[in-house]
Amino acid sequence: MEKPSRVVVKIGSSSLTYENGKLNLRRMDRLVRVLSDLQNSGVQVVLVSSGAISVGFRKLGLPEKPHDIPGKQASAAVGQCELMYTYDKLFSEYGHAVAQVLLTRDVVENAEMNENAVNTFDTLLGLGAIPIVNENDTVSIDEIKIGDNDTLSAMVATMVRADLLVLMSDIDGLYDSDPHTNPGARLIERVERITDEIMALGGGSASAVGTGGMLTKLTAAKTVTAQGIDMVIVSAENPDILYDVLDGKPAGTRFAAQ
Ligand code: GLU
């Protein structure tokens, strides 16, 4: 297997924050260190990071994630700053420039706006910067909403013509039954084709802070593998696992490009 040269890595809210909503700095630092190292080794990296709403509502002192749109939008505006401030600080320690890219569905779906965004990605990557992408939650209303970052990361992987999309999550892959309720559930290491049986293994959202679940991950896999892009679901617990993923070693669940 050839080593991927352009990779999109997505990390979810529950993997970036503690249960009290504060940033898990040890996790972030490790992730940033590994991504910086991959970039140093010549791999172009795009990071899709969730966490804006989750970090923001806690910083605003709200007791729970707001249910209303303006509350979510305000939380995202505050949290996105904190996220980027922290990423910028950590990536700077390893000598890397980061770039914030906030997308909405209309940008992805409108040919002209899409082309502009693709050019920006290509220019940033060509200059050695690490684009950090999120949905522009602060202005996203229903009509232009993507909704979850599994879907967003599949769009981004397609836009940047990545070789590989890695979804880092609080679950370490796709199981043949629900591992939360069935202790005998087995991890599926490789999926050659996303059949109806595979799609049926996707349940609802697995965590209280994230938006996606297995179903959005499987849908993302369907999108990117059809574009010739491999996708891997791995645990975010130890970001060093990304080295194995890039080397094509067994890690989590790999969905083979079609
Ligand atoms: N864009 C949302 C945020 O940053 C996260 C969406 C998701 O968890 O998939 O809070």
Residues whose N, C-alpha, C, O or C-beta is under 5 A from the ligand:
A	BS01	LIG	S13 S49 S50 G51 A52 I53 S54 N134 E135 D137 G147 D148 N149 D150 V209 G210 T211 G212
